[in-house]
Amino acid sequence: MGAYAEYLRMSEDGVLATMPHNLTYEQAAAIPYGTTMALGLLRKARIGPGKRVLVVGASGGIGPAIVQLARNHFGAEVAGVCGAARLDYVRSLGAHPVIDYTREDFVDRSETYDVIIEILGKSSFRRCRRVLRPNGRLIFVSFKSKQLLQALWTAVVGDRRAICALVTERQEDLVLARRLVEAGQLTSVVDRSFPLEQAAEAHRYAENGAKTGAVVITVSPEAASR
């Protein structure tokens, strides 16, 4: 999807915003991707106060932003699904309950949801349908042809829908993210930071399943010291 570099040239009217005044450089670097994706997904989900949302994959790169924004900005009730090592982390973001997928399947529980946001693309509409409320939506963030077919089928059959979500980054969302951080409605959690020359080690650490928060690449010693 790209590479790491010390400098990046962007258009002056690109997706840019000044960083929040209450964050370090490392904390600020962890905000844009997950937050802009989360805002786009939550708009497609059409959530609002009192809606019940389940985030499957609540501890990854996008999930923590979805949990916080759905609860603190959109006023929804939020539940999360993650592994045992990250239960406390997801609870600290405001999700309740938090379901350990290694011990139970969320489709076997009694709770139902207005929206299920499936980040990893491992669930199917058929399995999730029983815990979707009438007019509920299953949002696939990662999807392939199977999920696309489910989305097409549910668009014409029944009241519950599967949606394959494509989100475009918007400058106004980045500006909103800054305001939410400064207002205390969105928190940046950094697990570890690595210097640029240890980028491969950073990837190994991020992929071992133990991180609780963002893994950040520090590009220059000057940035790390500010």
N, C-alpha and C positions, 0 to 999 in steps of 0.2 A: 504493500500500500504506500510505500514511500521510503524515506531515509532520514537520518539525523544529520544536522549541520549546525554550525555556529551562527550563520546568518541566513535569512530568508527574505527574498524580495517579493513584495505584494503590491497590488494595486492600491492606490490611496482611497478608493471607494470599495475596498474589499471588506471581508468580515473582520473588522477591527474594533477594539474599544479599549479605553484606558483600564488598567487593572484596578481591582478594589483596593481602597487605601488601607484596609485592615488585614491584608494577607501578605505573606512572604512571596517571593518569586516562585518558589516550589509549590506553595499552596495555590497560587494563581494559575500555574501551568496545569494543574489537575482539574480545573473547572470547565474550560470551554467545550471540549468534545462531548462529555457526558451530559452537560446541561443543555446545550443546543439540541442534541438528539432527544433528550427527555421532553423538552418543551414541545417539539414537533410531534412526538408520539402522543403526548397527553392531549394535544388539540385534536388529533385524529380520533382519540378515544372519547372525546366529548364528555369529559368528567366534570363534576362540579361538587358543591357542598352536599354531603350526605351520601354520595356514591361510594360503593365498596369496590376497591381495586386490589387485585392480587398481582404481585410482581414475581415472576418465575425467573430466577437469576438475579436476585436482589443485591448481591454482593460484588458484582463485576464492575466493568467500566462505566456502564450506563445505569444499572440498577440503583445504586445509591442516590443518584440525582433524581430518578423517577420517584423513589420512595419519599424523599424530602419535598420535592415540588408538589407531588400529588397531595400530600398532607398539609404542608405549610402554605402553599400558594393557591391551590385549587380547592382546598377544604374537604378532601375526600378522606375516607377511612381506608387505611392501607395495611395489607398483610404481605408477607414476604416468604419466599422459598429460597433456601441456600443450604450449604453443607454445615456439618456440626461445628467446624472450627470458626465459622463466621456468624454464628447465631447472635452472640452478644453484640457484635459490630452492627448487624442489621437492626437489632432492637434499639441500639443507641441512636439510630437515624430516625426512629419514630414508628417503625412497623410493629403491628400487633394484630394477630399472633405472628411469630416467625416459625416456619415449618422446616424441619430437618428432612431433606429429601432422602437421606440414607436410611431413615427409620420409618417414614410413612409417605404415602402418596396423597397429594392435596386433593385429588379427585375422590378419595375415599372418606373425606371429612364431611361434616354436615353443613359447613358454611357455603354460601353461594355468593356470587360476585356480579356486579354490573359490568366490570371490565377485567379481563385477564391479559396482562402484557407478558408474552412469552419471548424472552430475549434470546435464548439459545436454539429455538426451533426444534425442540425434542418432543413436544407434545403434539397431539392431533386434535382437530376440532371434535371428532367423535368422542374422544375421551373427556374433553373439557366441557362438552355441551351440558352434561348433567349438573355441573356446578355453576353454569351461567344462568343468570336471571333472565326472565322474558325481556327481549330487546337487548340482551347483553352482547358484548363484543369481545372476541379473542383477537388480540393484536400480535401478529408475528413480526418480530424485528429481524430475525434471520430466517430465510425461507428459500425453498427450492420449488421445483415444479409441482410436487405433491401439495404443498401449502397454497400455491397459486390456484390449483384446481379446486381446493376446498373453498377458497375465497370466491371464485366464480360461481360455484354451486350454491353457496349460502347467500349470494347476492340475489338469487331468484327463488330460493326455497326457505320457508320458515322465517321466524322473527329474530333468531340469533345469528350473528354474522362472524365470519372469519375475515380478517383484513391483513393483507401484506403491506406493511408500512414502508414507504420511502420518504426520507426526511431530507430537506435541503437546509443547509446552514444559512441563518439570516443574521444580519448585523444587529437588528433590533432585539433579537434574542440574547445576543452577547451583552448588549447594554442592559437588558433586563436582568441577566445573571449577575452583573456587577451590583445592581441595585438590591437584589435579593440577598447577596452576600453581605453587603454593608448594612442591611436591615436585620441580619441575623436569621433569615429564613432559609438560608442555604449554607452548609458547612463544607469546607474542603478538608478531607482527611488524607494525609500522606503517610503511607506505610514506610517507605524507604526511598531515598534518592541515591543515584549512582552518577559518577562523572561520565562524560561522553566516551572516554576510552574504555569504560566497562559496560558498554551498551549490551554486549552479548550476555554478560552475567546478569544484567537487569532483566533481560528477557527470560533467562532460565529461572530467576527468582519469581517473576510474575506468573510464570506458567506452572509452578510447582504446586499451586493450589493452597498455599498457606497465607497469602497476603491478605491484610484487612485494611484496605484503602488503596490509594493510587501509588504506583511506582513511577518515579520522575527521573528523567535524565537531566542532569545539571550540565549545561553546555560550557560554561567558563567559570574559573575560580572567582572572577569578579562578581558574577551573578550570585554565586553561592554565599558570598560574604555580605550581601546587602540585606 
